[in-house]
Amino acid sequence: MELTGKDISDILEALSYRKRAFEEYEDYPSKEFQKERIAEVDVLIQKVRNLRNR
């Protein structure tokens, strides 16, 4: 079973909400930890975009 264009769009939308939540959350142990979490989501977003653009 393969991902459809709609599936990929939905995943990207969910990841953008997740990234925003990481950006807005203020109770991380440190700013560095927050930046790491945001970077993790950025990597996932790029991977999904790469799938979309194949």
C-alpha positions in Angstrom: 0.0 0.0 0.0 1.4 3.4 -1.0 0.9 6.9 0.4 -1.3 9.1 -1.7 -0.8 12.8 -2.3 -3.6 13.5 0.2 -1.8 11.3 2.8 1.4 13.2 2.3 -0.4 16.5 2.6 -2.1 15.4 5.8 1.2 14.2 7.2 2.9 17.5 6.4 0.1 19.4 8.0 0.3 17.3 11.1 4.0 17.9 11.3 3.6 21.6 10.9 1.2 21.6 13.9 3.7 19.6 15.9 6.5 22.0 15.0 4.4 24.9 16.1 3.6 23.2 19.4 7.3 22.7 20.0 8.0 26.3 19.2 5.2 27.6 21.5 5.8 25.3 24.4 7.7 27.1 27.2 8.4 24.5 29.8 11.4 22.7 28.2 14.4 21.9 30.4 16.5 24.2 28.1 16.4 26.2 24.9 18.8 23.7 23.4 16.4 20.9 24.0 13.6 22.8 22.4 15.8 23.5 19.4 16.7 19.8 19.1 13.0 18.9 19.1 12.2 21.5 16.4 15.1 20.3 14.3 13.8 16.7 14.5 10.5 17.8 13.1 12.3 19.8 10.4 14.1 16.6 9.3 10.9 14.7 9.2 9.2 17.4 7.2 12.0 17.4 4.7 11.9 13.6 4.3 8.2 13.7 3.6 8.6 16.5 1.1 11.3 14.4 -0.6 8.7 11.5 -0.8 6.2 13.9 -2.3 8.6 15.2 -4.9 9.6 11.8 -6.3 
